[in-house]
Amino acid sequence: MSASSFISPFLGIGFVLLVFWYISRKKSREEASKKGNKNDLWYLVKEYLKVTDRQGYRIVDLTFYSRTNTISFLREQILENKEFLEKRREKLFNLKKKRLERFGKKLQRKLPIKKVTYYPEHEDYHRKIELYTLKVIANKNSTYGEYLQEYEKYIQEDNFRELLKQKLIGEALSKITKNKTINSRNRFLVCFKTMNKSNVISDWEAIEIELFKNTNPNSKEKFKVLFTASINYEKELHWIYSQQYKYERGKVERVKSLELEAEQEEKRLKRWSKIQPLVSFPKECFQKVKNKFS
């Protein structure tokens, strides 16, 4: 056997190990990054609990959702949630749709142009939150202070107020000033549950935070996170309900999966305990057999 043919299998094994190491390292970095982001959110919520006189409370659940900057996507989110609720209601009461209605919905999904749906009440709510949080960060960041001044100037004009009926605030400002950066805010709704000192778990609560670039060149942190508002969780369900439902459902499924794994492991151990005496070979038996045939 040549040296090259002897070494080549080991090179193959080495390559596989190298690829496995690279994938594992990449995955661990991604998980560490996600964990770091979540830890930052947990820290912010902890600070919020201190401000609201809830020192010693534990955070037992946490998730977050990105707020959109465009009215079109907001409408899509609201419509998606309404359709999701409709399906849930039908499933709950075991209602059947007529064939014509089913055909109409299928046809509508296939059509490239969707019917525009308006939600004035929800849209106005989002504008109020957007303006409120803009005022909060305007006191912390001069750039956003300039955006607020632009808004206060243009809100006096009829054409801007008319435009605002079909846009969110940042979206309308961006259009009228031709400055796209105005509509580049990174806002997040953070939803969480707490447990008090009596081990009572709260209902879902919500706060809003904003992520923006750190302008300090000497800082190691590329971004800053700022708490901007305490939010009524119930008022946000019109656009997050379906995602929250899937999140809760996912937790239940993960628990079931872990329970199933534990059950299978328990069965495996029981089977092993039954066959172990058959496969084990005591030393004294081995010695007797050895003496017999020696």
N, C-alpha and C positions, 0 to 999 in steps of 0.2 A: 504494500500500500504506500502510495507517495505521500510526501509531507503535506502537499496542498490538499489532497483528498481527505487527509486526517484532520486538517485545521478548519476546512470549510464548514462542517456542521457547527463547530464552536463559534465561527463568525456569524452564522445564521442565528444562533441562540443569543449571541451578544447584541445583534441588531434588534431582535425582538425585545430583549430586556431594555435596550436604550429607548425604543419607542414607548414601551410601557412606562418607563420612568418619566419620559417627557409628558405623556398624557396625564399621568398621575400628578405631576408637578403643576401642570396647567390647570387641572381640575381643582387642586388644593388652593391655588391662587385665586381662582374664581370664587370658590366657597368662602375663602378668607375675606375677599372683597365684599361679598354679599353680607357676610356676618358683621363686618366692620360698619357697613351702611346701616344695618339694623341696630347695631349697638349704639350708633349715633342717635337714632330715633328713640331708642329706649332711654338714653340719657336725657334727651329733650323732654320726653314725657315725664320722666322722673322730676325734672326741674319744674315742669308745669304742676305736678302734684304737690310740690313744696309750696308753690305760689298760692295754690288753692287749699292750703292748710290740710294736706293729706300726707304728712310725713309718715313713713313706716308702711305705707300701702305698697303692695306688690303689683307689678304688671304681669298679668297671666295670659294675655293674648294681644297681638298687635299686627296690623296690616296697613298698607297705605296704597293710595291711588293718585295718579297724576291728573291734575286739572288741565283741561284743554284751553287753548287760547283762541279757538275759532268757534263761531256760532254754528257752523255746519256740522262739525263733529259733535258738538254738544247736543244738537238735535238728533243726531244718529244714536247717541248714547241713550237719550230719553226714550226714543222710539224703540230701541232694542229692549229696554227694560219694560216698557209697556207690553210689547209682544211676549216677552218672557213671562210676565205676570198673567197674561191672558192664557198662555199655554198651561201654566201651573194651575190656574183656576179651572180650566177645562178638565185637566187630569184629576183634580181634587173632587169635582162634582160629577165626573164621568160623563161629560157632555160630548156629543158628536157633532162635528160640523157638517153642513150640507156639502154635497159634491161641488156645487157651483162655487161656493166660498173657497173650498180647497183649491179648485182650479184657478180661481181668481188670484189667490195669494201666490201660487206657483208661477203664474204668468207674470205677476208683478215683480217677483224676484228675478225673473229672467230678463225683464226689460232693462235696457241700459240706463234709461232716465227714470229716476225715482220721483214720486210725488213729494213736493216740499211740504213739510209739516211744521207748524209754528206752535210754540209753547210760551206765550207771552209772560205768564206768571213765573214759570221756572227761569226763563231767560232774564227777567228783571231781577230775580233773586240772585243769580250769578253775577250780574253787573254790580249789585250792591256789595256783595262780598269782595268782588274785584276792586272796587273803589276804596272800600274800607281798608283792605290790606295794602293797597298802593299808598295810602296816607301813612300807614304804619312804617313801611320801609322807606318812604320819602324822608323821614326823620333820621334814618340810619345811613342812607346812601344818596349822595348828591345827584347822581344820574337819574334816579327815580324821582328825586325832588323836581328835576327839570321836566320829567314826564307829567308829573302832577300839575305843574304850572301850565303846561301845554293843554291839559284837559280843562283846567279852570278858565283858560282863555277861550277855547273853542266851544265850550258848553253854552256860551252866551249866544252862539250863532244858530240860526234855524236849520241850516243845511246839515250841520253836525248833529244836532238833536234828531233830525230825520234819519240820518245815516245810522245813528246809534240804535234805532229801532230794529235794524237788521244785522247789527254787529255787536260784539263785545267791546268793551272800552278800549283795550289795547289794540284790537283789530281795527276799530274806527280811527283811532289816533294815527296808527301806522299808515292807513290809507290816505288820510287827509294831509299828513305831513310828509309823506313819501319816505318815512324813516322806518324800515322794517325791524330794527332792533327794539323798538318800543313794544312790539308784540312777541317778545322772546322770554317772557318770565317763566320760571320753573317753580310752579306751585304744586303742593302735594297735600292731600287730605289724609291725615293719619288717624286711623280708628283703633281703639284699644279698650281692653277691659281691665279692671283692677280688683284686687282682693284686699279687704280691710283687715284690721287686727283681729276681728271675730271670724275670719275666714269666709266672709260673705262676698260673693263675686258680683260685681256691678253689671249693669246693662252696658251696651256699647256706648262709648263716648267718642268725640272727635275734636281734633284741633287742626289748624292749617299751619303749614310751615312753608318757607320759601328758600330755595337754593340759588345763590348767586356767586359770581366769581370774586375771589379775594384779590383786591387791588394792591395789597401790601406785598411788594417784591421780596421782602425778607422773610415772609412767612412760608412755612413748609406746606401749609394747607392750601390747595388750589381753590377750594370753595368754602363758603360760609353758609351756615344754615341758621335761619332766623324764625322764631315762633312769631306768627302774625295774628292769629285769632283763635278764640274758643268758638267751636261750631256746634250747632244743634244737629246731632247725628240724624235724627228723624227727617229733617229737611233735605238731607243729601241722598236719601234712598231712591229718589226719582232717577238718578243716574248711576248709582253704585249697587243697587239691590241684586242684580243678576250676578255681579262679580262677587259680592259678599256671600250669596247663596252657594256659589261654586266653591268659594274658599272654605265655608263651613262644611259643605259636603265632602270636600277633599280631606278635611281633618278627620271626619267620621270614617272615611274609607281607609285612611292611613292607620287609624286605631284598629279597625277590623283586620287589616292586613297583618299588623303586629300580633294581634290576638291569634290569628290563624297560624302564623309562624311559630308562636309559642306553643300552640296546641300540637302542631306537627312535630316540634322538637320533643315535646313530652312523650308523644307516641313512639318516636324513634328511640328514646331512652328506655322506654318500657320494653320494646322489642329486643333491644340490645341486652337488657338485664336478663331476659329469658334465654337468649342463645349464648350468653357469655360463658356459662358453665360448660357448654358443649365444646366451645372452641378453646377454652383455657386448658392448659396442660400442666398440672401441678408438678413440682420438682421431684416429689417422691415417686410418682408414677413413671416419670421419665427415667429415673434411676433404676426402677424395677425392670423396665423394658430393656434398658441398656445392659443390665446384668444378665438377663435371659439370653440375649443374643451375643454376648461377648465370649 
